[in-house]
C-alpha cells in the first residue's frame, strides 16, 4: 500500500469514526456522498467525484434523485457507483413512505409532504401520481400514472377513476410536481382536478386534494378553494 492508499484509508477511517460518534449530521453533504461512493470504489479517493456530483446536480437531493443515465455520464462514475447512489435514494424513500403508511394519511399530513417532496421535487420531468386510500384513509396504493415532458404530464380522467375502482379506493389524493420549482397551479391543473373530482363523485370516490410540489414549497388545491 503506497502513501496515497494510506491517505485514502486514513481519511475514510476518520469519516467512519465521525459517523459512528455523531451520526449522519456529523458529516457534510460531500462527505456523505464520498463515503457512499467509497463503498463502490474502494481503492480510489472519492472526494473530488462527490464534489463534482453535488455541483452538477445542485446538491445532495439532486444527486440522489438523478437519473441513472445522467449519473453514468459523469467522469469517474461506473455501474456500481451509480447503483450505490440509487440504492441510497431508494432506501431513503422507503423510510419516508413507511411513516406515511402507518397512520391515516389525513392525520399524518406532514409525513406525506416530506415523502412526496423527497421523491418528486428533484425530478426534471413532470410526474403525476395518485394516492389511493381506504375508508379509514389508510394508504393502500401509491401509483405514478403519468410521466411527461419537462412541464407537462398527460392525465386521463377515465384512467384515474378506473384504477381507483380496481383498488377499491374510497378516496384519492392527486399529486404532481412542477420541475420549474414553482408549485403555483396552472389552469389545466385546476381543470383536470375538477373533472376527476366530478367523475369520482358519480362513482362514490372522494378526491381529498390535489397537491402540487416544487422546490419552493407546495400548494393544496383544496386549501386554495379550487376543488
N, C-alpha and C positions, 0 to 999 in steps of 0.2 A: 504493500500500500504506500503510495507516494504522499508528498506533503499536501497536495491538493485533495486527495482522497481523505486524508486525516482532517483537513479543514472542514470538508463537507460533513464527515461523520460527527465531528465535534459540534458543528452548528446544529445539526439535526438532534443531537443528544440534548443540547440546551433547549431547543424548541419542545422536545418531549417532556423535559422537566417542568418547563413553564406551563405546558398544557396540563400535566398531571397535578400541579400545585394550584393553578388558578383557573382551570377550565378554559373554554373557548375564548372568554373575554380577555385572557392574558396574552392572546396573540393578535397582531394586526391583521388586516384583511389579506395582505400579500403573504403573510406568514402562514395563514390557514391554507391558502391555495398552494403555496410552495410545498408545505408538508403533505398535502393531499397528493400532489404530483410526485413527491419523493417515493410514495408507495408504489407508483407505477414506473418511476425512473430512478432506481436505487443508486446508480453509480455516477450520477451527474448532478451538479448544482442546479437547483430549480428556481432559485430566487429571480434571476433575470426573466425567465419564462413566465413566472407568476405575475411579475410587474407588467410585462408586455400584455398579458391577457386582460388584466384589470384596465389598462389604458385602452385596449382595443374595444372592450365590451362595456366600458363605462362603470365598472365597479363589480363587487362580488356577486350581486344579484344577476347582473348581465352575463357574467361568466358561467354561473351555474345553470342558467336557463338558455344559454346559447345553443343554437342548432349544432348537432354533431359535425356536420359537414363544414360549418364555419370554424369550429374549433380545430378541425383537422388541417385547415389551410394555414394555421399559424406555424411558423418555423419552430421546430422542436417538439411539436405535438404528434404523437403516434396513436395507433388504435387503442393501446392500453391506457394511455394518459387521457384520451377522450372518454373512454369508458369510466375511468375514475371520477372525472368531473360529473358525468351523467348519473352515476350511481349515488353520488353525494346529493345531487339535486333530488333524485327520486326518493331517497331516504328522508330528506327534509320535508318534502311534500306529504309523504305517508304520515309523518309525525303530526303535521298540522291537520291533515284530514282526519286523523284518529280523534283529535279534540272535537271536531265537528260532529263526528258520528255518535258520540256517547250521550248527547243531550238533545232535546228538541231544538231544532235549528232557530226558531224564532226567539228562544230564550238564551241563545248562545251566539248572538249576532257578531260580536267582536271576533270570536274564533273563526267564524265563517269568513269575515272580511280579511283576516290575516291569511287564511288559507288561499282565498281567491287571488289576493294581491301577489302572494309568493309564487303562485302557479301561473299567473297570466300576465302580469304587468310588464315584464321584460320581453315578451314575445314581439317580434317585428311584424307579424302577420295577425290580423284580427281573428279572434275565435269567438264562437257563440256556443254557450253550453246551457244545459237545463238541469237543475237540481230537482229530483223527484222526491216527494215527501208522502208519508203515510198519514193516517187520520190523527196521529199524535204528533205530527210534524217532525218525525224522525226521518233522517236521510236514508232513502232506500236505493237511490241510484244517482250518480253524477256523470252526465254524459256530454261530451263535446259533440255537437251536432253539425257544426259547420266551421270550416277554416277558409278564409277568403284572401283577398288582396291586402295590401298594406293598410287600407282604411275601410274595408267592407267585407262582411261575411254574409253569404246568402242564407236566408231563413225562410222556411216554408211552413205556414200555419198548420196545414194538414198533417205534415210530418211530426211536428211538435206534439199535437194532440194525439196522433196515432201512437206515438211512443208512450205517452202518459197512460193511455188505455192499456197498452201492452203490459206496463209495470203495475197497473192497478193504483196509480197515483191519485191521492186525494187532493193534492195541491202541488204546484211547481213554483220555482223561482228561476227566472230568466237571468242570464249573466252574459255580458260580453265586455271586451276591453277595447280601448282606443289606443293604438300604438303611438299616436301623437303625444300621449301623456295627458291630454285634456279630456276629462270624463263628461263634459257637458253633452247632454243628449241632442242628437240631430233629429230633424223632422221625421226621417224614416225610422228612427229608433222608437219614437213615440207611436207612430202609426202601426208598426208591427206588434208592439206591446198591446195596444188596444184591440187589434184584430185577434191576437191569441187569447186575450182575456175574454173577449166576447164568445169565441168558439169554445173555450174551456167552460164557460158558464152554462152553455147549452148541454154540455156533457157531464156536468157536475164536478168539474175540476177547477179549483180556485188558483188564480195567479196571484201569489202573495206580493211579488215585487219583480222589478227588473232592475238589476244592479249593473251599473257601468263603472268599470275600474280603469284607472290610469295612473301614471307615475305621480301626478299631483294630488291624487285622492280618489274618491268615489262619489257617485250620485245614485240615489234611490229614486226611481220614478214614482214610487208610492209616496215617499216623503215630499216630493215636489208637487203632489196632487195631479200627476199626469196619468194615473190609472183610475 
